[in-house]
Amino acid sequence: MPKIAEIEGTPNPNALKFVLKEPLTWGISHSYDSAEQAKDDPLASALFDIDHVTNVFYVDRWITITQDGEADWQDLARAVADPIRAAPAAHAQSAETVATANELLTNLSPEDQQRLERINILLDEEVRPYLQNDGGDLHILSLEENILKIHYQGACGTCPSSISGTLRGIERLLKTIEPDIVLVSA
């Protein structure tokens, strides 16, 4: 049962990042935009049962909750703290979860797998730490020819700057290794 170490604001005024003393996962992120998406995840499902919660994103030692802008953050933070504290801490990363996360790599050609590996290394070094610091992340959905489709998670998913400025900044960075790449957010 993770304890909350601190609560941080994010650039998105409708999202708060809860930093935990124990990890919820071991490197596998979970992102949900609705109660329907979260139905098989007990923690996210419990959080969506709370009025005004519109997005749940968690990985390792933090969880970001996004609201619809109608709730008082003090009241909402108290309400979401109980399900967060009640969630089981991560004990181990299951082989099934790892296989699901890596499924994208196995379906690509060897050339595209190498391209995606280079892209992920650059994202891991230059982009994800900043997004994660702000309570979000990005997940690669597909790589088809020169189009890289990503999905913002957590606070980044509804932040106005991630849809425009951040997306173009990431695309410019990726063009240093893939000059013809086009970045699309889904």
Secondary structure, DSSP 4 states (H G I P E B T S, - for coil): -PPEEEEEE-SSTTEEEEEESS-SSSS--EEESSTTTTTT-HHHHHHHTSTTEEEEEEETTEEEEEE-S-S-HHHHHHHHHHHHHHSPPP----HHHHHHHHHHHHTS-HHHHHHHHHHHHHHHHHTHHHHHHTTEEEEEEEEETTEEEEEEEEGGGG-HHIIIIIHHHHHHHHTTT-TT-EEEE-
